[in-house]
Amino acid sequence: MMDDTRIGLGILERAMAVEQEGRAFYLKASKTTQDKKGQEIFTMLAGDEKDHYELIKRQQDALRDKG
């Protein structure tokens, strides 16, 4: 595997970790806030982070298959 591909895979791996950390943060916030609207927003944001993770994962898989 070329160095550029390895670097790209590493960057995508870190990006996926950031999305997971964000999702965990928003899920925790949704459970700790008393405000119903806040709960809805935090839950929505957690879903967005999951979507981002899945997008990055597809990019990583494509790069791995290509590399």
N, C-alpha and C positions, 0 to 999 in steps of 0.2 A: 504494500500500500504506500502510495506516495506521501511525502511529508505534508503537502498541502491538504490532502484528504484527511490525514490524521489530525492536523490542526483544526480543520473544519468540524470533524466529528467531536473533538474535545470541546469546541465552542458550543456546539449544539447540545452536548451533554450538560454543560454548565447552564445553558439557557433552560433546559428541561428542569434542572434542579431549582432554578429561580422560580419557575412557574409552580412547581410543587410547594415550595416554601410560601409563595403568595397565596395559593389555594388553602393551605393549612391555616395561615393567618386569617383569611376571610371567613373560613368555617368557624374558627374559634371566636372571632368577633361576632358572627351571627348568633352564636349560642350564648354569648355573655352580655350582649346589649339587651336592654329592656324594651327599646323602641321597636314596634312592629315594622315600621317603614325601614328602619336601619337593618333589621333582620333580613328583610326582603332584598335590600341593596347588597348587603354582604354576601348573601346566598347567590345572587346574580353574579357578583364579581368572582366568587369562587368558581362558578360555572364557566365564566370567561377564561379564567386561568386554566381550567381543564381543557377547554377548546384550544388554547394557545399551546399547551403541552402536546396535545395530539397532533397539531399542525407541525410543530418542531420535530416530533417523533417521526412523522412521515418524511420530512426533509432529511432527517438523519438516516432513515432506512434507504431512501433513494441514493444518498451519497455513498452509503456503505455498499449498496448493490453496484453502483457505478465504479467505485474505487477499487 
